[in-house]
């Protein structure tokens, strides 16, 4: 073999031979050069488009998945062998029948108003459904909102009005609503194993329930207040307010959840209203419209996630300062109530309590009392507050502007 006619590669590094080992008379192909240039131009335009489109306002998705409200779970309370409360016994229908009728009408109206929304009924007939099955359906369906519909009852036959409950502990062991709504568990077979030792008759069983819904509490309160406003302003019902109770059916749902008490069927006038076609139509319409208002606010990003800083601190986008910021202060307060309306703290019922302050969260206002350095101080103050007409008041904790669990706050202050 004539080595003089071959390219000389013995002095070329092994890794570079594919590049350097060309014949001396090598001439580039102009077609290859043109195709490479075209490919580079296409890549350049693609990269420009990728980086420029967000600034031009073209976004493939303007609403985050977490903010979409595309599926609602509607739960008609009781059913089958569980009639719920019996009312005045003037009607053959009981709480389970009224709840189902209003739930079905609410579902139909939401579907008509929002065809893109999927509505799931936990029961669509008179059948018994265990509590854990209701929450299992909601979680399995991956709902964005859970609405449980019930009717209230009281020994006082003059009691009337509508209320909406969200998950929470109100530090009242004589919690009649929670005991009544949770007691259906005792009708179930082998409930001790199904509910992992939860017993609705024991106050200590309610402590763990308050932890499950913490992540969705603000959204639950927002929807609950919207419902109450609609009952009051659109239907003319007495507003008994948004309340917190340790209810099992709302505690285990991995989504914002409320339990609506339409009214007292133990009150003859309210029972007539809730058993009538006009009353059921009015209440279901109010719930459906409240759902629509909640859906719009969530998907448009309204209200804002939180209030602007009011303590003079710099926003997160401000330039960093050399000094390290002090850790947020942990303190305890007593929550008196939550409302969608801002009321003066100098007027009743807040004027009866000292050091009342308001924390705004979007369109909701929390009415709080005091700033306490330790949980023990707050517990002592709570007794006095409850004795001044705020029987449902309870202790909350904040780290800076963020609310945190009491257990976490207690460990941070020890």
Secondary structure, 3 states (H helix, E strand, C coil): CCHHHCCCCCCCCHHHHHHHCCCCCCCCCHHHHHHHHHHHHHHHHHHHHHHHHHHHCCCCCCCCHHHCCCEEEEEECCECCECCCCCCCCCCCCHHHHHHHHHHHHHHHHHHHCCCCEEEECCCCCCCCCHHHHHHHHHHCCCCEEEEEEEECCCCCCCCCEEEEEECCCCCCCCHHHHHHHHHHHHCCCHHHHCCCCCCCCHHHHCCHHHHCHHHHHHHHHHHHHHHHHHHHHHCCCEEEEEEECCHHHHCCCCEEEEEEEEECCCHHHHHHHHCHHHHHHHHHHHHHHHHHHHHHHHCCCCCCCCCCCCCCCCCCCCCCCCCCCCCCEEEEEEEEEECCCCCCCCCCHHHCCCEEEEEECCEEEEEEEEECCHHHHHHHHHHHHCCCCCCCEEEEEECCEEECHHHHHHHHC
